[in-house]
């Protein structure tokens, strides 16, 4: 396979935002201002793209770009979960106090993030071939 059909090229493209946003963490070991926001944004963007693929397929069933996206929809969903997990892990690393995490988690404005991570975890756990086979 060559070009956009190469799975390694697609995964490298999905990793580029993480490298772009996270190079200070990689090089210096510190979380730059806005890092948490950017990782969460990329997770949300990829999730919106993943969720938009099925309606695009319904609107344009024979379009080659939509067919390409449809074959790789699971990859986009897993990448979205990875960005959300990175967002959560660095949030916990930045805060470092369980009492503060629980205090903020009890606030209404934090529920959407924790709920999204929980739902995405279920989807990520069920996205492998074995789970797909067991689910039918």
Secondary structure, 3 states (H helix, E strand, C coil): CCHHHCHHHHHHHHHHHHHHHHHHHHHHCCCCCCHHHHHHHHHHHHHHHHHHHHHHHHHCCCCHHHHHHHHCHHHHHHHHHHHHHHHHHHHHHHHCCHHHHHHHHCCHHHHHHHHHHHHHHHHHHCCCHHHHHHHC
